[in-house]
């Protein structure tokens, strides 16, 4: 069998994730060529991830300590949200579970009922990852009891994957793409013509050209769904600063009057950025606000980005698959950018054509990708819509906006019954929705009747046992920064 020729346009995190995964999975059944130009920069600001990246790295046989040393990564147990419900108010969206669910009802039902019986403990007190994060502790626990992700340098992650991919046989071609040649009969991409005159032919093309979407949009004109009526932020500025304190195992998302700011601690520095709506905050004012709200000396020139939140109408069109920013943009509020790349890669590998490309595969891929993005979109909108803030035009706009029917239903269902249902293997599980909805001020009016099954004494013992288990485990954990240093803190020459 002649190996299928797969051409990846663009490097960066998306390109090298795709190259490494396809080559390691497909082996000699594929010839993978990646085209990138050293003269074209990458966005390179995605530093905060979510737990599925652990699975991706394991599928590729990546040693965790080596990966973390190479990317100067720290562990992440969730996101601290400051000022989203109201100025001065905060809550935490953690990974993992809170309390203990019953098959008929989530733990929130028992907690809600316990509040009416005189128990005043916070919902947070029942979550291991949340309490460990707040106390700055971390360790790998038996049976994967601690759910975590990474805070990493995405540029270094791309370099790490490049070394692995080239070692496995991926061919890298340096150069800028000057032209996309289409087949006159099928309309498929036949080849990419570089400025140097080199012509790269292929059977399958992966568009990792970022916001330019050189293949999927400029050549194939697939169209774009604009979601800025729900997610109005349209600009960001990123900057890196020196570390002035021990790295904590969580990311911060700090709301301001026209958007929000992130802070992500790595081993060697801190990633910072401001996301904002230019209707309410101009670029110069945003930069000033960011630089006046960072800790430590600024290490890099501010990286200014403009974006439109939304999704390409087709992520796979003809023989081209969009991955990363070429397929759409979701602001990094819940650290989903790298995850969407990962989902697209693994989905493509599962649907890798044998011979002719199946139109049904294309339709299925697009439906699944689109559903992923719609569900993430709704989760992001929730953070803006469910707020008590009315202190600026931005927040008044967010609070007043109509939301998609799918999100309106979720909010109404939770407010009326305390129920959340996870649909179609969606990314965010029940506990994520519960933490964010209650954190943003949506409290259920009632609970599942099974919560009343326990007597007052039995319920008190049940709840106390859960809290005591969390407390004892957290007490036994080492300091996060010390654990990182012992696990993977050996400096690498390429981490400078």
Protein Blocks (a to p, Z undefined) as FASTA:
>chain_A
ZZdddddededjmlmmmmmmmmmmnmmmbccdddddfklccfklafbdcfklmmmmmmno
pafklmmmmnopacdfbdcdehklpghiacdddehjehjadfkbcfklmmmmmmmnopab
dfklmpmklmmmmnopacddehhlagcdddddfklmmmmmmmmmmmnopacdedddfbdc
ddfklopafbdcdfkopacddfbdcdfebjnommlmmmnonopadfklmmmcfbdcdddd
ddfbdcdfbdcddddfkbcadddddfkbccddddddfklocfklmmmmmmmmcgcjdfbd
cddddddedddfblbgcjaccehjlnoccdfklopmmmmmmmmmmmmmmmocehjadfkl
mmmmmmmmmmmmmmmmmmmmmmmmmccbfkbfklmmmmmpccdfklmmmmmmmmmnopac
deehiabdfklmmmmmmmnopacfbdcfklmmpcfklmmmmmmmmmmmmmmmmmmpccfk
lmmmmmmmcccfklZZ
